[in-house]
Amino acid sequence: MPEQPLSSRLSLAQAVVSANSQSKARSIGLETGKTAEEEGWAKGQPRLTLLGREIAVMRRGDYSTGEVASEGDSQAISKDEAQNSHNHTAFWGLDLEALRKSNGPLVAGKSATAHSRLPIHTPEAARNYLLKAFTIVEREDADDEAEIKSESSPARKKPTSAQLLAKKEEAAARLLKALDRLFEPWASKLDRADLDRRAWGWYLHVRPDVAQGQAGWGQRGQVKLESILKLRPGA
């Protein structure tokens, strides 16, 4: 969704991840109760469909290239406006569980500077999620060579917090760059709906292998950038 500001893209992506996580938790028996959406906390909110998943969103009253409605009805948009990118209306992904915990109601028309008080998936949380999730894995042959050298070399200094963070930022940057290189050539060949449909299949192709059921919940695995790049047209 290139028409969305980066902060919105992070928020919407986190909403999709959260919804998928809830579905998986229920399918493997970790969760049994009703979700906030099933209890109706998304009722009346505009929706977007991303990667085949419909998510509730909140219109950002401070960011729109079109005419913004009055504060009282800033959420009253049509379905076409929510789905058509040419309107360039920006959205936050709603955190329905947070909305339920706060016991609502959802107050429309808040600015981005106050988004920390809104029941939304914040871009800061999504960015932190990315940084925590990935790090660079050295090649096995490189690890073997390093171990051999360590027998006759002084012990390596433990990396500082700043160095660890820089490594995680580099890992996330490499991953996002690989995704850009995948989607860019396809964007001129597929329409938006086709691209959205294929994206889920691509994710299934490159996601790391983990154990089935509850044993795989939260388990880490390797995401190989070469697997992402092989999905480009003609690769």
Buried (B, 14 or more C-beta within 10 A) or exposed (E): BEBBBEBBBBBBBBBBBBBBEBEEBBEBEEBEEEBBBEEEBBEEBBBBEBBEBEBBBBBBBBBBEEEBBEEEEBBEBEEEBBBEEEBEBBBBBBBBBBBBEEEEEBEBBBEBEEBEEBBBBBBEBBBEBBBEBBEEEEEEEEEEEEEEEEEEEEEEEEEEEEEEEEBBBEBBEBBEEBBEBBBEEBEEEBEEEEBBEBBBEBEEEBEEEEEEEEEBEEEEEEBEBEBBBEBBEEE
